[in-house]
Amino acid sequence: MNEAQEWTTVIKPKDKIWSVDFKELWKYRDLATLFVKRDIITQYKQTVLGPLWFILQPVITVLMYMVVFGGIAGIATDGIPQPLFYLAGTCMWQYFSDCLSKTSNTFVNNSGLFGKVYFPRLIVPISNVTSNLLRFGIQLSLFVVVYIIYSTIGCAASVNWYALLFPLLVVMMAGLALGFGIIISSMTTKYRDLQILFSFIVHLWMYATPIVYPLSLVKGKVVAGLDMYNIMRLNPVTPVIETFKYGTLGAGEFIGWGWLAYSFVFMLVLLLLGVVIFNKTQKSFMDTV
């Protein structure tokens, strides 16, 4: 009875709103794994085609782009076959938008769980970003298959050493989606109508990113006195998409190390800002969600 008691878990308020307890996150890695499995299994659990939707979705999207943008609008693809060009942009953008949409609903979709048990709340958005890697991997495999098919028939596409930046590009896309997502998630706990506005913005955002057209298409274009080429390069996703296309297809031009560094720094600042807002919101979100 006189033996000293030792607590295995101590819950205490954060000293700084920008701090992240990486040791605690690592401690809950098994829970993160469970969340990843849950996201993968439940997404297509009661569907007829199941994981085949991972492949059908980009295929149907690319076919639509070929008809609308390639056929009707007649937008050039830098000499690259349309299916290959559209698939390259679609794979990267789909991973970004999926992570963004799931992460932006972190507090609302998990309010019941958050109100019952304690665990690091950042586990949920991190698991969302991780689980989407499976879909991204399958869609990227489809891109590789289509690439090999076109290479055998003499396609002009060619891989260059910029393709080695691919792991960094994926990290940047995940970081940008995570940063934007946790900021939006923190804001929508109180203002639910922001979810509708945000979904609309994401759709417009895709057209402000060179997915269905090459960035070179807007060179020299001036709208309302603004250079659209420079405006589009300010989009932090643009350098990532363009670098991936240039590295894998050899089309267009490398947007530059400076712009790629701009996207990377933007991602770091965004993550820091997101953590600050997220930590501040999670203290009282159960009172407003």
N, C-alpha and C positions, 0 to 999 in steps of 0.2 A: 504493500500500500504506500510505502514511502518512496518507491522508485519514481524518478522523474519521468514525466510523460513527454513524448516527442511527437510533434505534429508532422504528418507526412505532406500535408498541403496547407499552404498559407495564402489566403486571398487578401490582397491589400490594394489600395488605390495606387494608380500610377503617379510617380513623382513628376513626370514631364509628359505632356500630351503628345510629344513627337517620338517618344520612346517606344521601341518594339522589343519585347522579351523573346529573343530568338531561342533562348534555352528552353523556355516554356513551350514555344511552338514545336520544337524538336521533341519535347517530352510527350506531346499529344500527336505524334506522327501516325500512330495506329488509328486514331480517330480520323485523321485526315484521309488515311487509306480507305476507311469505311465510307466516308463521304464520297470519295472518288468512285468506289464501286457502286454506291447507291445511285449516283448521277448517271453512270453508264448503263446500269441494269434497268432502272425505272424509265429512262427516256423512251425506249422502244419495247418495253416489256409486253404491252398488250396491242402490239401492231402486227399486221399480217406479214409484212416484209422484213420487219426487224432491222438489223444493222445494214441491210441493203439500201436503206434510205441514205446512209452515209455516202453512197456512190450515186444513187439516183438523183439526189438533190443537186449536186454540181453538174451532172449531165444535163438535166432538164434546164438548169439555169444557163448553161453554155449554149444550148440549142436556142433558147429564147434570145440571148444576146446576138447569136448569129443571124437570126431572122430580123430582129428589130434594128440593132446597131450596125451589123455588117451588111445586111441586105437592104433594108428600107432606108436607113440613114446613110449608108455607104461610108462609114467611118473606117479609115485605114488602120492597119495593125502593124505598121513598120515592116512589111514584107514577111511577117510570120503567119503561118496558117491560123485562121480564126479560132478553131477549137483549142489549139495550143496556147495562143495568146490569151484568150478569155479564161482558160482554166488556170493559168499561172496567177492571174490577178484574183480570181475567185477563191482559190484555195487559201491564200493569205488573208484576204478580206473576211472570208467566212469564219476563220479562226478568231480574228479580232472581234468581229461583231457578236459571235456566240459568247465569247468570254465577257464582252461588255454587257450584253443583255442579261446574262445570268448573275454577274457580279452586282449589277445595278439594283437587283431585287433582294439582296442579301438579308436586310433587316425585315422586310415585309414578308418574304417567303418562309423565314425561319423564326418568326416571332414566337410561335408556340414552343419551339425547342429552346430558344434563348431564355424564355421566362421560367423554365423548369430546372435547368442544370447549368453549371458554370463550365466553361472551357474558353480558350482564347477565341474571340469572335473572328479574328482574321483567318482562322482555319477554314472557314466556309468559302470566302472568296478565293483563297489560294487553291482549295480543292476544286473549285469550278474551273479555274484556269488550267489545272493539271488534267482533269477529266476530259476536257476538250481536245487534249493532245491526241487522244485515240482517234477521234473523228478526223482531225487534221492529218494524222499519219496515214489513214486510209485514203483520204482525198489526195494526199501528196503521192501515194503509190499509184493512183489513177493517172495523175499528171505524168509520172515517170513512164507508165505503160504507153500513154498517148505519145509521149516524147520519143520513145524507142520506135514506135510505129512510123512516125513521120521521118525519123532519122534514116530508116531503112529505105525510104522512097526518095531520099535526097532533099530533105527539108533544109532551108537556109539557116535554121537555128543552130547555135553552137554554144557549148558550155565554156566559160572562161574561169580564171582563178578567183573572180569575185564571188563565185558560188560557194567558196570556202567560208564566206561570211554568214552562211545560212543559219548556223546555231545562234549567232549573235542577233540576227534579224528576228528569229522566233522569240528570243528573250525580250527583245525590244517591243514586239507586238504584244506579248503577254504582259509586260510591265505597263505599257500604255493603257491596255484594256483594264488592268487591275486598278491603276490609278484613277482613271475616269470613272470606273464602275463603283468604287467605294465612295467616291465623292457624291455621285448621283444617288447611291443607296442611302447615304446619310441625309441627303436633302429630301428624298421622297418619304422618309418616315413621318414627316410633318405635313408635307404638301404632296398629296397623292396625284394630283393632276399633272405634276411634273413628269410622271411616267409616260403619259400620253405625248407630252411635248418632246420628251427625250427619244421615244421610238420614232417620231417624225423626223427629228434631227439626224438620227442614225441613217435613215433612208437617204436623206439629202447628202449626208456626209460621204456616202459611197460615190455619188456623182461628182463630188468635189475632190475625189481621189482617182488617179489614173488606173482604173480597173478595166473599163470597157473601151478605153482609148489611150493612145500613147501620150506621154507628157509633151513630146515634141509637137503635138497637134496645136497646143495653145501658145507656142512660141510666137512672139510678136503680136499676140492678140491683146487689144486694149479695150476695156469696158469701163465706162464712166471715169476715164482718166487713170485707171489702174492697170498695171501690167499683170495679166492673169497668170503668166508663167511664174513670176516671183510670188504672187499671192498663193498659188497652189503649192509651191515649195515650202511655204510656211506651215502647211498642214503637216503635222509630225508623222503621219502615216505615209505620206508620199515618198520621202526618201527610202523608207523600208521597202515599199512595194517596187519602186523603180530599181533599187539595187538588186532585189530578187529577180526581177525580169531580165535585167542586164546580165546578171551572172549566169542564169540558166538558159536564156534564149539568145543572148548576144545582140539583142535588138536595142535600138535607141542609143542613149548615151549615159555613162555613169554620172549621176547627179552631183557627185563630189563628196570628198571626205568631210568638208566643212558642214554640209547639210546633213550628212549622216551623224556627225558629232552633235549637231543641233538637236536632232531627234533623240539622241541618247541622253543628253543633258535635260531636255524637256521631260523625258520619261522619269529621270531621277527627281527632278523638282516636283513633278506631278505626284509621284509616289510619296514624297515627304509631305506634301500638302494633303494628300489623301489620308495618310496615317494620322495627321493632326486632327482633321475633321472627323475621321472615323472614331478615334479615341474619345473625342469630346462628345460625340453623339451617343456612343454606346453606354455612357454613364446614365442616361435618362431616356433612352429611346422607348423603353417599355411603358413610359407614361404617355407617349404620344402615338405609338404605332397602332 
